[in-house]
Amino acid sequence: MIGNVVFCGETFFAVVKKKKRGDLLAEVDTIILPGLANPIAPLPNDVLVAIQREIEMVGIPTALITLLPENSRPAGPPRAIAPQKFKLGDCLGGPHQNDLQRKVLLDALRSWEAREEPGHIREIDYPEYGSSQWQPINLQEG
């Protein structure tokens, strides 16, 4: 049973700043690192994996969700999945695809069950990703 899952981002860094190492370990069961979740200011893959390794060294398991497995693989992430054909910024799925987002997250959490070599990234196809009817608003139209 997984209790507290934290996504690496502003919330995660705020928690780390406020907590001592022991407090953090007592409150966080795992950390999910969505790679390139913010396409405007993404962390480079090697930096993201370095953060992942540091977190793992204090005993908190992590899972990386990467949209660019070819860029993440050389850094050797401890655990990672790569949703296939997802657009940058859609690391869990598209807007309003709640069931798909839950499925991707559960697949990331299941990556702990597999004992694989660092750098192995499970590439997973989600056909329902392309079926979304949601379209962004074109702000250029008058």
N, CA, C and O atoms as a DFTB+ gen file, in Angstrom:
568 C
 N C O
     1  1       0.848      -1.185       0.000
     2  2       0.000       0.000       0.000
     3  2       0.883       1.233       0.000
     4  3       1.796       1.362       0.815
     5  1       0.601       2.127      -0.915
     6  2       1.369       3.357      -1.019
     7  2       0.594       4.451      -0.314
     8  3      -0.588       4.663      -0.585
     9  1       1.263       5.140       0.589
    10  2       0.611       6.200       1.333
    11  2       0.782       7.551       0.670
    12  3      -0.145       8.044       0.027
    13  1       1.937       8.152       0.812
    14  2       2.161       9.509       0.328
    15  2       3.087       9.505      -0.877
    16  3       4.260       9.144      -0.782
    17  1       2.531       9.916      -2.016
    18  2       3.298      10.036      -3.247
    19  2       3.457      11.522      -3.527
    20  3       2.482      12.273      -3.484
    21  1       4.673      11.945      -3.811
    22  2       4.954      13.350      -4.088
    23  2       5.494      13.459      -5.500
    24  3       6.357      12.679      -5.904
    25  1       4.990      14.424      -6.249
    26  2       5.535      14.697      -7.568
    27  2       6.668      15.685      -7.416
    28  3       6.546      16.673      -6.691
    29  1       7.761      15.427      -8.090
    30  2       8.896      16.329      -8.025
    31  2       8.519      17.614      -8.747
    32  3       8.107      17.579      -9.907
    33  1       8.651      18.698      -8.097
    34  2       8.293      20.001      -8.638
    35  2       8.306      21.001      -7.511
    36  3       8.987      20.798      -6.505
    37  1       7.569      22.068      -7.662
    38  2       7.561      23.110      -6.629
    39  2       7.126      22.558      -5.284
    40  3       7.717      22.896      -4.259
    41  1       6.100      21.711      -5.272
    42  2       5.613      21.144      -4.010
    43  2       6.699      20.315      -3.344
    44  3       6.931      20.442      -2.142
    45  1       7.363      19.471      -4.117
    46  2       8.417      18.618      -3.582
    47  2       9.534      19.453      -2.968
    48  3       9.966      19.182      -1.848
    49  1      10.006      20.471      -3.697
    50  2      11.118      21.271      -3.203
    51  2      10.704      22.083      -1.980
    52  3      11.528      22.332      -1.099
    53  1       9.445      22.497      -1.912
    54  2       8.954      23.197      -0.720
    55  2       8.957      22.268       0.488
    56  3       9.316      22.686       1.589
    57  1       8.560      21.017       0.294
    58  2       8.564      20.031       1.381
    59  2       9.991      19.783       1.857
    60  3      10.247      19.739       3.060
    61  1      10.916      19.622       0.922
    62  2      12.315      19.351       1.272
    63  2      12.895      20.512       2.081
    64  3      13.623      20.282       3.047
    65  1      12.589      21.739       1.707
    66  2      13.127      22.895       2.420
    67  2      12.616      22.959       3.856
    68  3      13.346      23.381       4.753
    69  1      11.375      22.548       4.082
    70  2      10.758      22.661       5.407
    71  2      11.050      21.478       6.315
    72  3      10.926      21.597       7.534
    73  1      11.426      20.360       5.759
    74  2      11.579      19.138       6.543
    75  2      13.036      18.766       6.708
    76  3      13.873      19.050       5.851
    77  1      13.316      18.140       7.800
    78  2      14.612      17.513       7.987
    79  2      14.556      16.167       7.299
    80  3      13.470      15.664       7.012
    81  1      15.701      15.578       7.030
    82  2      15.758      14.309       6.307
    83  2      14.882      13.246       6.946
    84  3      14.146      12.559       6.237
    85  1      14.935      13.088       8.251
    86  2      14.142      12.069       8.932
    87  2      12.654      12.319       8.822
    88  3      11.868      11.387       8.652
    89  1      12.264      13.590       8.920
    90  2      10.849      13.937       8.789
    91  2      10.353      13.616       7.390
    92  3       9.252      13.092       7.223
    93  1      11.158      13.927       6.392
    94  2      10.771      13.662       5.010
    95  2      10.598      12.172       4.781
    96  3       9.620      11.744       4.168
    97  1      11.550      11.374       5.276
    98  2      11.458       9.921       5.110
    99  2      10.222       9.353       5.795
   100  3       9.634       8.383       5.315
   101  1       9.826       9.954       6.917
   102  2       8.663       9.465       7.638
   103  2       7.358       9.812       6.924
   104  3       6.353       9.125       7.111
   105  1       7.359      10.850       6.120
   106  2       6.119      11.309       5.501
   107  2       5.968      10.967       4.037
   108  3       4.845      10.985       3.532
   109  1       7.039      10.657       3.330
   110  2       6.967      10.417       1.889
   111  2       7.334       8.965       1.599
   112  3       8.393       8.482       2.001
   113  1       6.429       8.277       0.887
   114  2       6.684       6.886       0.527
   115  2       7.383       6.760      -0.818
   116  3       8.163       5.830      -1.021
   117  1       7.124       7.660      -1.721
   118  2       7.768       7.616      -3.026
   119  2       7.699       8.980      -3.690
   120  3       6.914       9.842      -3.295
   121  1       8.529       9.161      -4.698
   122  2       8.551      10.413      -5.449
   123  2       8.492      10.069      -6.932
   124  3       9.260       9.243      -7.426
   125  1       7.562      10.721      -7.632
   126  2       7.435      10.563      -9.077
   127  2       8.088      11.779      -9.719
   128  3       7.803      12.916      -9.343
   129  1       8.959      11.538     -10.681
   130  2       9.613      12.627     -11.383
   131  2       9.101      12.662     -12.815
   132  3       9.527      11.859     -13.645
   133  1       8.179      13.595     -13.116
   134  2       7.709      13.692     -14.496
   135  2       8.723      14.463     -15.326
   136  3       8.875      15.671     -15.148
   137  1       9.409      13.794     -16.216
   138  2      10.416      14.432     -17.037
   139  2       9.783      15.383     -18.032
   140  3       8.779      15.060     -18.668
   141  1      10.374      16.550     -18.160
   142  2       9.906      17.572     -19.078
   143  2       8.439      17.892     -18.882
   144  3       7.724      18.152     -19.850
   145  1       7.979      17.877     -17.632
   146  2       6.587      18.201     -17.351
   147  2       6.295      19.656     -17.690
   148  3       5.164      20.004     -18.031
   149  1       7.293      20.487     -17.599
   150  2       7.123      21.891     -17.912
   151  2       7.991      22.209     -19.126
   152  3       9.187      22.456     -18.975
   153  1       7.409      22.210     -20.336
   154  2       8.236      22.413     -21.533
   155  2       8.853      23.797     -21.614
   156  3       9.777      24.011     -22.399
   157  1       8.358      24.753     -20.810
   158  2       8.918      26.100     -20.839
   159  2      10.274      26.134     -20.126
   160  3      11.201      26.802     -20.584
   161  1      10.387      25.412     -19.005
   162  2      11.641      25.407     -18.240
   163  2      11.937      23.990     -17.760
   164  3      11.937      23.732     -16.556
   165  1      12.192      23.058     -18.703
   166  2      12.449      21.681     -18.277
   167  2      13.827      21.518     -17.663
   168  3      14.765      22.254     -17.971
   169  1      13.917      20.530     -16.783
   170  2      15.232      20.155     -16.268
   171  2      15.890      19.247     -17.291
   172  3      15.220      18.384     -17.857
   173  1      17.176      19.415     -17.544
   174  2      17.859      18.473     -18.430
   175  2      17.772      17.057     -17.845
   176  3      17.749      16.883     -16.627
   177  1      17.725      16.059     -18.716
   178  2      17.554      14.676     -18.274
   179  2      18.625      14.242     -17.292
   180  3      18.323      13.552     -16.318
   181  1      19.884      14.636     -17.530
   182  2      20.936      14.201     -16.614
   183  2      20.756      14.823     -15.233
   184  3      21.077      14.189     -14.228
   185  1      20.248      16.050     -15.168
   186  2      19.990      16.695     -13.873
   187  2      18.833      15.994     -13.168
   188  3      18.897      15.730     -11.968
   189  1      17.781      15.696     -13.916
   190  2      16.621      15.020     -13.336
   191  2      17.005      13.647     -12.781
   192  3      16.576      13.278     -11.688
   193  1      17.801      12.900     -13.523
   194  2      18.235      11.577     -13.056
   195  2      19.191      11.709     -11.870
   196  3      19.169      10.867     -10.972
   197  1      20.029      12.747     -11.849
   198  2      20.907      12.970     -10.691
   199  2      20.074      13.236      -9.444
   200  3      20.398      12.738      -8.366
   201  1      19.003      14.018      -9.580
   202  2      18.090      14.251      -8.455
   203  2      17.459      12.936      -8.027
   204  3      17.355      12.645      -6.835
   205  1      17.039      12.144      -9.008
   206  2      16.430      10.841      -8.719
   207  2      17.384       9.957      -7.925
   208  3      16.977       9.333      -6.946
   209  1      18.629       9.899      -8.329
   210  2      19.609       9.061      -7.622
   211  2      19.847       9.549      -6.190
   212  3      19.951       8.738      -5.270
   213  1      19.932      10.859      -5.999
   214  2      20.135      11.414      -4.656
   215  2      18.957      11.078      -3.746
   216  3      19.147      10.734      -2.580
   217  1      17.756      11.177      -4.274
   218  2      16.565      10.843      -3.484
   219  2      16.594       9.365      -3.103
   220  3      16.285       9.007      -1.967
   221  1      16.959       8.519      -4.045
   222  2      17.032       7.076      -3.781
   223  2      18.086       6.760      -2.722
   224  3      17.911       5.828      -1.937
   225  1      19.175       7.523      -2.693
   226  2      20.245       7.248      -1.735
   227  2      19.808       7.471      -0.293
   228  3      20.412       6.920       0.628
   229  1      18.751       8.284      -0.081
   230  2      18.253       8.466       1.283
   231  2      17.106       7.513       1.591
   232  3      16.485       7.610       2.649
   233  1      16.822       6.594       0.674
   234  2      15.852       5.551       0.954
   235  2      14.441       5.780       0.445
   236  3      13.531       5.036       0.811
   237  1      14.236       6.791      -0.390
   238  2      12.909       7.030      -0.953
   239  2      12.912       6.553      -2.403
   240  3      13.678       7.071      -3.215
   241  1      12.063       5.568      -2.747
   242  2      12.025       5.114      -4.142
   243  2      11.463       6.187      -5.064
   244  3      10.618       6.987      -4.664
   245  1      11.939       6.193      -6.287
   246  2      11.492       7.166      -7.281
   247  2      11.104       6.450      -8.567
   248  3      11.480       5.299      -8.791
   249  1      10.356       7.141      -9.397
   250  2      10.034       6.653     -10.739
   251  2      10.039       7.861     -11.663
   252  3       9.419       8.882     -11.366
   253  1      10.731       7.740     -12.771
   254  2      10.807       8.807     -13.756
   255  2       9.796       8.514     -14.860
   256  3       9.715       7.389     -15.353
   257  1       9.031       9.526     -15.243
   258  2       8.164       9.425     -16.420
   259  2       8.800      10.326     -17.460
   260  3       8.801      11.548     -17.310
   261  1       9.338       9.735     -18.509
   262  2      10.064      10.503     -19.516
   263  2       9.364      10.421     -20.864
   264  3       8.865       9.365     -21.256
   265  1       9.333      11.530     -21.558
   266  2       8.770      11.565     -22.905
   267  2       9.863      11.463     -23.954
   268  3       9.579      11.324     -25.143
   269  1      11.110      11.531     -23.517
   270  2      12.265      11.430     -24.413
   271  2      13.212      10.350     -23.897
   272  3      14.288      10.661     -23.388
   273  1      12.812       9.063     -24.027
   274  2      13.642       7.994     -23.465
   275  2      15.053       7.954     -24.036
   276  3      15.990       7.563     -23.340
   277  1      15.217       8.354     -25.293
   278  2      16.553       8.336     -25.891
   279  2      17.476       9.342     -25.216
   280  3      18.694       9.168     -25.229
   281  1      16.911      10.388     -24.629
   282  2      17.715      11.363     -23.896
   283  2      17.926      10.963     -22.444
   284  3      18.954      11.292     -21.852
   285  1      16.961      10.256     -21.865
   286  2      17.045       9.853     -20.461
   287  2      17.905       8.612     -20.254
   288  3      18.574       8.489     -19.228
   289  1      17.895       7.703     -21.203
   290  2      18.575       6.416     -21.059
   291  2      20.061       6.545     -20.730
   292  3      20.535       5.840     -19.840
   293  1      20.826       7.420     -21.413
   294  2      22.261       7.518     -21.094
   295  2      22.548       7.930     -19.654
   296  3      23.603       7.594     -19.116
   297  1      21.623       8.655     -19.023
   298  2      21.834       9.086     -17.639
   299  2      21.608       7.941     -16.655
   300  3      22.008       8.046     -15.496
   301  1      20.974       6.846     -17.091
   302  2      20.797       5.668     -16.244
   303  2      19.806       5.822     -15.113
   304  3      20.162       5.581     -13.959
   305  1      18.548       6.223     -15.403
   306  2      17.582       6.360     -14.304
   307  2      17.329       5.024     -13.619
   308  3      17.247       3.995     -14.290
   309  1      17.204       5.023     -12.281
   310  2      16.957       3.771     -11.560
   311  2      15.670       3.076     -11.994
   312  3      15.655       1.858     -12.171
   313  1      14.591       3.838     -12.166
   314  2      13.312       3.294     -12.620
   315  2      12.669       4.325     -13.527
   316  3      12.616       5.506     -13.184
   317  1      12.176       3.889     -14.689
   318  2      11.568       4.855     -15.601
   319  2      10.589       4.175     -16.544
   320  3      10.751       3.015     -16.925
   321  1       9.564       4.946     -16.906
   322  2       8.666       4.528     -17.977
   323  2       8.617       5.651     -19.002
   324  3       8.886       6.811     -18.687
   325  1       8.268       5.289     -20.234
   326  2       8.156       6.272     -21.307
   327  2       6.841       6.042     -22.045
   328  3       6.741       5.124     -22.860
   329  1       5.834       6.866     -21.767
   330  2       4.601       6.773     -22.559
   331  2       4.914       7.129     -24.010
   332  3       5.503       8.178     -24.272
   333  1       4.533       6.280     -24.946
   334  2       4.859       6.486     -26.355
   335  2       3.927       7.482     -27.019
   336  3       2.717       7.468     -26.788
   337  1       4.504       8.349     -27.848
   338  2       3.792       9.322     -28.671
   339  2       3.048      10.392     -27.887
   340  3       2.124      11.007     -28.417
   341  1       3.432      10.629     -26.626
   342  2       2.834      11.716     -25.847
   343  2       3.538      13.012     -26.228
   344  3       4.739      13.013     -26.496
   345  1       2.799      14.111     -26.252
   346  2       3.371      15.426     -26.528
   347  2       4.112      15.924     -25.291
   348  3       3.773      15.553     -24.167
   349  1       5.125      16.766     -25.501
   350  2       5.834      17.364     -24.376
   351  2       4.830      18.120     -23.500
   352  3       3.987      18.863     -24.002
   353  1       4.934      17.921     -22.213
   354  2       4.006      18.534     -21.274
   355  2       2.863      17.630     -20.877
   356  3       2.170      17.902     -19.896
   357  1       2.653      16.553     -21.624
   358  2       1.562      15.607     -21.340
   359  2       2.114      14.319     -20.745
   360  3       1.736      13.234     -21.186
   361  1       2.998      14.410     -19.757
   362  2       3.680      13.208     -19.263
   363  2       2.733      12.185     -18.640
   364  3       3.086      11.009     -18.554
   365  1       1.548      12.594     -18.205
   366  2       0.566      11.642     -17.668
   367  2      -0.598      11.431     -18.629
   368  3      -1.456      10.590     -18.362
   369  1      -0.653      12.147     -19.710
   370  2      -1.770      12.091     -20.646
   371  2      -2.267      13.495     -20.920
   372  3      -1.759      14.474     -20.374
   373  1      -3.269      13.570     -21.774
   374  2      -3.799      14.875     -22.150
   375  2      -4.761      15.444     -21.120
   376  3      -5.132      14.769     -20.160
   377  1      -5.164      16.696     -21.330
   378  2      -6.137      17.322     -20.444
   379  2      -7.449      16.535     -20.422
   380  3      -7.909      16.055     -21.458
   381  1      -8.025      16.412     -19.275
   382  2      -9.322      15.749     -19.067
   383  2      -9.284      14.244     -19.334
   384  3     -10.341      13.623     -19.439
   385  1      -8.114      13.649     -19.445
   386  2      -8.007      12.198     -19.622
   387  2      -7.685      11.567     -18.272
   388  3      -6.631      10.956     -18.095
   389  1      -8.600      11.721     -17.331
   390  2      -8.364      11.282     -15.953
   391  2      -8.044       9.794     -15.852
   392  3      -7.128       9.411     -15.125
   393  1      -8.782       8.954     -16.569
   394  2      -8.529       7.511     -16.500
   395  2      -7.149       7.171     -17.041
   396  3      -6.435       6.351     -16.463
   397  1      -6.774       7.798     -18.144
   398  2      -5.446       7.559     -18.715
   399  2      -4.359       8.064     -17.777
   400  3      -3.351       7.385     -17.583
   401  1      -4.547       9.242     -17.194
   402  2      -3.554       9.788     -16.273
   403  2      -3.346       8.857     -15.084
   404  3      -2.217       8.648     -14.639
   405  1      -4.429       8.306     -14.577
   406  2      -4.339       7.352     -13.465
   407  2      -3.583       6.095     -13.911
   408  3      -2.756       5.566     -13.167
   409  1      -3.872       5.623     -15.131
   410  2      -3.214       4.420     -15.656
   411  2      -1.699       4.627     -15.797
   412  3      -0.913       3.755     -15.425
   413  1      -1.297       5.779     -16.331
   414  2       0.141       6.073     -16.484
   415  2       0.811       6.148     -15.118
   416  3       1.897       5.603     -14.921
   417  1       0.164       6.820     -14.185
   418  2       0.718       6.922     -12.836
   419  2       0.869       5.548     -12.196
   420  3       1.899       5.263     -11.583
   421  1      -0.141       4.695     -12.329
   422  2      -0.049       3.345     -11.758
   423  2       1.061       2.533     -12.431
   424  3       1.751       1.761     -11.765
   425  1       1.238       2.702     -13.740
   426  2       2.342       2.020     -14.421
   427  2       3.687       2.499     -13.886
   428  3       4.613       1.703     -13.733
   429  1       3.800       3.799     -13.599
   430  2       5.046       4.324     -13.015
   431  2       5.269       3.715     -11.635
   432  3       6.390       3.332     -11.300
   433  1       4.218       3.623     -10.839
   434  2       4.344       3.037      -9.506
   435  2       4.700       1.553      -9.586
   436  3       5.448       1.049      -8.747
   437  1       4.173       0.858     -10.581
   438  2       4.477      -0.575     -10.749
   439  2       5.924      -0.813     -11.177
   440  3       6.429      -1.931     -11.075
   441  1       6.584       0.230     -11.653
   442  2       7.969       0.044     -12.097
   443  2       8.877      -0.364     -10.938
   444  3       9.981      -0.855     -11.172
   445  1       8.433      -0.171      -9.685
   446  2       9.235      -0.613      -8.541
   447  2       9.286      -2.112      -8.446
   448  3      10.248      -2.667      -7.914
   449  1       8.253      -2.795      -8.960
   450  2       8.179      -4.251      -8.838
   451  2       9.240      -4.947      -9.681
   452  3       9.683      -6.047      -9.349
   453  1       9.640      -4.312     -10.756
   454  2      10.610      -4.915     -11.673
   455  2      12.033      -4.606     -11.196
   456  3      12.352      -3.464     -10.865
   457  1      12.859      -5.611     -11.167
   458  2      14.281      -5.433     -10.840
   459  2      15.031      -5.358     -12.164
   460  3      15.341      -6.379     -12.777
   461  1      15.310      -4.153     -12.585
   462  2      15.971      -3.966     -13.870
   463  2      17.237      -3.146     -13.683
   464  3      17.413      -2.472     -12.668
   465  1      18.097      -3.211     -14.657
   466  2      19.336      -2.449     -14.619
   467  2      19.036      -0.959     -14.762
   468  3      18.124      -0.587     -15.501
   469  1      19.785      -0.100     -14.069
   470  2      19.615       1.334     -14.277
   471  2      19.780       1.679     -15.761
   472  3      20.667       1.160     -16.438
   473  1      18.929       2.541     -16.237
   474  2      18.960       2.918     -17.647
   475  2      17.928       2.195     -18.482
   476  3      17.633       2.607     -19.604
   477  1      17.360       1.089     -17.930
   478  2      16.294       0.410     -18.671
   479  2      15.011       1.220     -18.514
   480  3      14.593       1.520     -17.395
   481  1      14.395       1.569     -19.624
   482  2      13.170       2.360     -19.600
   483  2      12.079       1.558     -20.298
   484  3      12.206       1.184     -21.465
   485  1      11.003       1.302     -19.557
   486  2       9.860       0.584     -20.143
   487  2       9.082       1.541     -21.030
   488  3       8.521       2.526     -20.549
   489  1       9.047       1.256     -22.309
   490  2       8.281       2.080     -23.241
   491  2       6.898       1.463     -23.374
   492  3       6.760       0.297     -23.744
   493  1       5.866       2.261     -23.067
   494  2       4.497       1.758     -23.003
   495  2       3.625       2.552     -23.963
   496  3       3.672       3.782     -23.988
   497  1       2.825       1.836     -24.754
   498  2       1.897       2.462     -25.689
   499  2       0.533       2.607     -25.019
   500  3       0.026       1.660     -24.418
   501  1      -0.051       3.781     -25.123
   502  2      -1.388       4.056     -24.600
   503  2      -2.249       4.545     -25.760
   504  3      -2.283       5.745     -26.034
   505  1      -2.943       3.639     -26.446
   506  2      -3.728       4.044     -27.624
   507  2      -4.807       5.081     -27.302
   508  3      -5.178       5.874     -28.168
   509  1      -5.308       5.082     -26.076
   510  2      -6.375       6.016     -25.715
   511  2      -5.888       7.468     -25.664
   512  3      -6.704       8.388     -25.617
   513  1      -4.568       7.683     -25.674
   514  2      -4.037       9.048     -25.621
   515  2      -4.497       9.858     -26.830
   516  3      -4.892      11.014     -26.684
   517  1      -4.450       9.275     -27.992
   518  2      -4.823       9.982     -29.225
   519  2      -6.316      10.146     -29.417
   520  3      -6.746      10.817     -30.355
   521  1      -7.117       9.546     -28.549
   522  2      -8.564       9.583     -28.742
   523  2      -9.239      10.774     -28.073
   524  3     -10.461      10.899     -28.145
   525  1      -8.491      11.637     -27.437
   526  2      -9.079      12.779     -26.729
   527  2      -9.696      13.754     -27.721
   528  3      -9.110      14.046     -28.764
   529  1     -10.872      14.253     -27.396
   530  2     -11.551      15.252     -28.218
   531  2     -11.128      16.672     -27.850
   532  3     -11.505      17.628     -28.528
   533  1     -10.349      16.812     -26.785
   534  2      -9.946      18.124     -26.323
   535  2      -9.014      18.779     -27.330
   536  3      -8.102      18.130     -27.842
   537  1      -9.228      20.033     -27.614
   538  2      -8.363      20.799     -28.497
   539  2      -8.015      22.122     -27.826
   540  3      -8.885      22.739     -27.211
   541  1      -6.788      22.564     -27.927
   542  2      -6.435      23.861     -27.330
   543  2      -7.137      25.001     -28.058
   544  3      -7.477      24.881     -29.235
   545  1      -7.348      26.101     -27.356
   546  2      -7.947      27.284     -27.950
   547  2      -6.890      27.989     -28.775
   548  3      -5.770      28.204     -28.310
   549  1      -7.243      28.352     -30.004
   550  2      -6.316      29.077     -30.855
   551  2      -6.449      30.567     -30.537
   552  3      -7.425      31.203     -30.934
   553  1      -5.491      31.113     -29.837
   554  2      -5.537      32.512     -29.433
   555  2      -5.203      33.460     -30.579
   556  3      -5.373      34.672     -30.448
   557  1      -4.733      32.924     -31.693
   558  2      -4.367      33.755     -32.841
   559  2      -5.588      34.146     -33.668
   560  3      -5.553      35.140     -34.393
   561  1      -6.667      33.372     -33.563
   562  2      -7.871      33.670     -34.345
   563  2      -8.558      34.902     -33.774
   564  3      -8.605      35.076     -32.556
   565  1      -9.077      35.737     -34.620
   566  2      -9.699      36.973     -34.178
   567  2     -11.115      36.830     -33.984
   568  3     -11.787      37.791     -33.609
